[in-house]
Amino acid sequence: MMKNILTFLFALTITTFIFGQTDTSQYVIIITDGWASFPGSKPTTLTKIDLSDIDILVKQSIDNYNSKQNKEDINNCIKLPEYKRQYIAVINKKGEKEVWVNCFCNTGGKNWKKEIIHTDEDDGGKCFFNLKINLTTKKYYDLFVDGKG
């Protein structure tokens, strides 16, 4: 009996450690109806497992992006810990869970927990980027990094 209790507590601790890694001060989940990036979709929620998957896929997308940058200019690379994130989660027309991930290092004075942060022009440089993630297929796509002004 004691062995079962210890096994359960160990499993609970490991699960919390693995799925509790995302820093909640660095992201917000924004619920909105009719998001233009996913026409015909419906808003949904995100689980801790979803948040963990998002974190992994965002890191993969940025590792891929950074690997294609000029190695002589380290300033071209994106350093994820410097960014806050906004997540908009939906169920698409196919019934798959997708997320629009908006990342930025400058809020422009806006309340980033309530307002979508973006630049008015494509001149935010690497300080603003976004991508889409399909949580059902575990794939990211449409990574967009703002251009330099």
Disulfide bonds with the S-S distance in Angstrom:
Cys105-Cys127 1.91
